[in-house]
Amino acid sequence: MFLGRPMPKEEARQMIMDADVNGDGTIDFEEFRELVEHKARPETGLEDLRLAFKLFECKDSPGFITLSSMRDVCDHIGESVTDDRLQEMLNLVGNGDGLVDYMGFVRSQTLLQQLDEIERENANTGLDEQAVG
C-alpha cells in the first residue's frame, strides 16, 4: 500500500526507480526525502499528508514511525537500505528517541518545503541578477 491505496509491486519498483536520481540502484537520504516530500506536498492536502504518514506508521506502536516500520516498507518495495541509514533518517526528523510522531513528520515536510521555496527564490534571484548584470 502507498498513501492508503494498494500498490502493485511493479508500480512500487517504478516509483523507486523514478526516485533513484543518481541511478545507483538504491535510494539515498536526499532521494528518499524528495520522494516523501513529493507525495506530501501541501497542495495535496492534509489528508494526503496523513496517508503518507500512515504508510510508514508502526502497527505495534500506532502514532509513530519506527525503525521497524521503515524496514517493513523498504522490504515490501524491495529497497535495500541499511538499518543505520534508516535510523539516521529517523534521527533527523524525530525528537531524539528514534521515533517520529505525526507532528514531527508534518514539521519535517513543512521545513523541507520552506527550504525548497527559498532555494527556488535564490535561483530566480540569481537568474535575474545575471540578466541585469
N, C-alpha and C positions, 0 to 999 in steps of 0.2 A: 504494500500500500504506500502511496505517496500523497501527502496532503489530504488524507482521509479517503482516498479512492484506490481501488485495486490497480496495480500496475504490473503488466506482464514483464517477465524478466528481460525480454529483448528491449522493451521500451526503457527499462531501468538502465540496461547496459548502454543504450544510445545516449541517455541523459549523462551518464558518467563519461562517455567518450566526448560528448559535446563540452563537458566541463573541464576535461583534461586539455587545457590550452597548450601546454608545452609538449604534449604528445608522448610523455614518458610512460604511459600506461597506468599511472596512479594519479590520485588527486592529492595535491599538497594543500597546506592550510589555506593559502590565498585562493586556490581554485574552489575549495570547499566553501569558503566564505562567500565567494561570488555566486556559487550555486544556491546556497541558502538565502542569500540576500535577494537574488533574482526571484526566488519563489516567495519571498516575504516582503516585496515592495509595498509601500503604503497605498499605492493606487489599487492594489488587490484587496485592500480592506483588512480590518481586524480579524474577520472570520478566517481568511486565508493564513494570516499570521498564526492564529491559534491552531489551525490544522497543521501548519509546518512544525509547530512545537510538538503537537501530538504525535507526529511521525517519529520523533526521537524520544518521546517520553517513556520512562521506565515503567513497565507493567507492575513490577513489585514495589515501586516507590512512586506512586502517582503524584504528579505535580513537579517531577524532577527529571532532568536528563542526566543520566549516569554514564560511566564508562561502559558498563554492561549494555545499556540500551544503545549507545553509539556503536558498540561492537556488533550487536544484533543487526542493526540497519546496514552496516558495512558488509557483514557476512551475507545478508539477504540479497544485496545487489552485486555481490561478487567483488567488492572493492578491498584491496589489500592495503591496510593501514595498520601500523603498529599500535599497540596499546599506549606506548609512550607518546606517540603523536596525538592520539585521541585525547589522552589526559592533558596534554599541552593545550589543545583546543578548549577543553572544559575549563582549565585554569584561567585562560584568557577571558572568558565570558562569565565565569562563575564567581561565587563570593568567597573563594578560598578553601572551601570544604570539598572540592571535587564534584560538586553538584551544580546544576544550572536550573533555577526555577523559571517560571514563565516570565516574570518581570525582568529577570536578568537577560533572558532571551530577547525580550522586546527591547530592552535598553541597548543590547549589543547591536541589534538590527537598526535601531534608530541612530546610534552613533555611526555605524558604517555608512548609512545613507547620508548623514550630515557630512562625513568626510568625503564621500563621493561628490556631493554638491560643491564643496569647497574646491576639490580638485578640478571639477568642470569649470568653475568660475575662474580659477587661476589659469587654466588652459585657455579659456576665452580671453582673459585679460592679456595673457602673453601674446596671443594672436593679434589682438587689437594694437598692442604696443609695437609689434613688428610691422604691422601695416602702416602705422603712423610714422614710425622711425624710418 
